[in-house]
Amino acid sequence: MEKKKKSISVNRAWIYVLVGGGLEIVWATGFKYEEIPSLVVLIALLVSFDLLTRGATVIPIGTVYAVFVGIGTIGTTVVEGIMEGGILPLKAGVILFLLLCIIGLKTTSKGGKA
């Protein structure tokens, strides 16, 4: 007998993508800063990609990946700014623009497979 796989809701898929993007900040930052233990980096890496793939079962993969990477980019840039003492105004402007684009992708996504 074949087991039917339970589908997740669009909202749950977005939660997976957002949490996965947050975990991307952890593992990407962990590659640069020794303050984050290697085991934490490894776990964050594996869980983030698992959540990415789960979200992509409901939301179009291009949207999922763009949001996932955008969150990671914004987050690691902010962490780097905190750790190293600041972010240049132009860089902050570009990051804010990227954030607006991510929000735009989320609000315009239909949530179905393309």
C-alpha positions in Angstrom: 0.0 0.0 0.0 1.2 3.4 -0.9 1.1 6.0 1.8 -0.4 9.4 0.7 1.8 12.3 1.7 0.0 15.0 3.6 0.2 18.4 1.9 1.1 21.5 4.0 -0.7 24.8 3.9 0.7 27.9 2.1 1.1 29.7 5.5 3.0 26.8 6.9 5.2 26.7 3.8 6.0 30.4 4.3 6.9 29.8 8.0 9.3 27.0 6.9 10.9 29.4 4.4 11.2 32.2 6.9 12.6 29.9 9.6 15.0 28.3 7.1 16.2 31.7 6.0 16.8 32.6 9.7 18.8 29.4 10.1 20.8 30.4 7.0 22.0 33.5 8.9 23.2 31.2 11.7 25.2 28.8 9.5 26.5 31.5 7.1 27.7 33.6 10.0 29.2 30.5 11.6 31.5 30.1 8.7 33.1 33.5 9.5 32.9 33.8 13.2 34.3 31.3 15.7 31.8 32.3 18.3 29.3 29.9 16.7 30.1 26.3 17.4 30.6 24.0 14.4 27.9 21.6 15.6 25.4 24.5 15.6 26.5 25.5 12.1 26.0 22.0 10.8 22.6 21.5 12.4 21.4 25.0 11.2 22.7 24.1 7.7 20.8 20.8 7.5 17.6 22.0 9.0 17.5 25.2 6.9 17.8 23.2 3.6 15.2 20.7 4.9 12.8 23.6 5.6 13.6 25.1 2.2 12.7 21.9 0.4 9.5 21.5 2.4 8.4 25.1 1.6 9.2 24.5 -2.1 6.6 21.7 -2.3 3.9 24.4 -2.0 5.4 27.7 -3.1 7.2 28.1 -6.5 10.9 27.2 -6.1 12.1 30.5 -7.6 10.2 32.5 -5.0 11.3 30.2 -2.2 14.9 30.4 -3.1 14.9 34.2 -3.6 13.3 34.8 -0.2 15.6 32.2 1.5 18.7 33.7 0.1 17.5 37.3 0.6 16.9 36.6 4.3 20.3 35.1 4.6 21.9 38.0 2.8 20.2 40.6 4.9 20.8 38.8 8.1 24.5 38.0 7.6 25.1 41.6 6.5 23.4 42.9 9.7 25.4 40.5 11.9 28.6 41.5 10.1 27.7 45.2 10.7 27.2 44.5 14.4 30.3 42.4 14.8 32.5 44.8 12.8 31.1 48.1 14.0 28.7 49.4 11.3 27.3 49.3 7.8 27.8 51.9 5.1 24.7 54.0 4.3 24.7 52.8 0.6 24.9 49.2 1.8 22.0 49.8 4.2 20.0 51.3 1.4 20.6 48.3 -0.9 19.7 45.9 2.0 16.4 47.8 2.6 15.6 47.6 -1.1 16.3 43.8 -1.0 14.0 43.5 2.0 11.2 45.3 0.0 11.7 42.9 -2.9 11.4 39.9 -0.6 8.2 41.3 0.9 7.0 41.9 -2.7 7.7 38.3 -3.6 5.8 37.0 -0.6 2.7 39.2 -1.2 2.5 38.4 -5.0 3.1 34.7 -4.6 0.0 32.6 -5.3 1.4 29.7 -3.4 0.7 27.1 -6.1 3.2 25.2 -8.2 4.3 26.9 -11.3 
